Amino acid sequence: MDRAEATVVVTNEVGLHARPAALFVRKAKEFESTITVQNLTRNGEAADAKSPLSVIKAAVAQNHEIKIVAEGPDAQQAVDALVELVETELA
C-alpha cells in the first residue's frame, strides 16, 4: 500500500476552523486513501481528515505546523492536493 506524508504551515488567519476545515475535509473526501492530519505545533493526535469534527478538534490555528499522512492507492495525489489547498486557497 502506498503511503505519503508532508508537513505544512497553516497561514490562514482562522487556521483549520469552520469554513477552512470544511474545504479541507471536502478535498480529502475526493481521495480513496485513508488520510490523517496532525497538529504538530500542539503535539496533537492524528485526526481523520475526512471528518469535519475531527479536523476542528485538532485545533489548528494560524501558523501551526500540520502533518498530513495518506495511505492508499492515491496517497501521493491526496497529500499533494491537500498541501496545495493549505498553501493557496486557505492561505
Residue pairs with C-beta under 8 A, 6 or more apart in sequence:
1 71
1 72
1 73
1 75
2 33
2 71
2 72
2 73
2 74
2 75
2 76
3 69
3 70
3 71
3 75
4 69
4 70
4 75
4 76
4 78
4 79
4 80
5 67
5 68
5 69
5 70
5 79
6 67
6 68
6 79
6 80
6 82
6 83
7 40
7 65
7 66
7 67
7 68
8 65
8 66
8 68
8 83
8 86
8 87
9 63
9 64
9 65
9 66
10 16
10 60
10 61
10 62
10 63
10 64
10 65
10 66
10 86
10 90
11 62
11 63
11 86
11 87
11 90
11 91
12 20
12 62
12 86
12 90
12 91
13 62
14 20
14 61
14 62
15 59
15 60
15 61
15 62
15 64
16 24
16 37
16 55
16 56
16 58
16 60
16 66
16 90
17 56
17 60
17 61
18 56
20 90
21 52
21 55
21 56
22 52
23 85
23 89
23 90
24 37
24 49
24 55
24 82
24 85
24 86
24 90
25 49
25 50
25 51
25 52
25 55
27 81
27 82
27 85
28 35
28 49
28 50
28 78
28 82
29 50
30 78
30 81
31 70
31 72
31 74
31 77
31 78
31 81
32 72
32 73
32 74
33 70
33 71
33 72
33 73
33 74
33 75
33 78
34 70
34 71
34 72
35 48
35 49
35 50
35 68
35 69
35 70
35 78
35 79
35 82
36 46
36 47
36 48
36 49
36 68
36 69
36 70
37 46
37 47
37 49
37 55
37 58
37 60
37 66
37 67
37 68
37 69
37 82
38 44
38 45
38 46
38 47
38 58
38 66
38 67
38 69
39 58
39 59
39 60
39 64
39 65
39 66
40 64
40 65
40 66
40 67
41 60
41 61
41 63
41 64
41 65
41 66
42 58
42 59
42 64
44 58
44 59
46 67
46 69
47 54
47 55
47 57
47 58
48 54
48 55
49 55
49 68
49 82
58 66
60 66
66 86
68 79
68 82
68 83
69 79
70 76
70 78
70 79
72 78
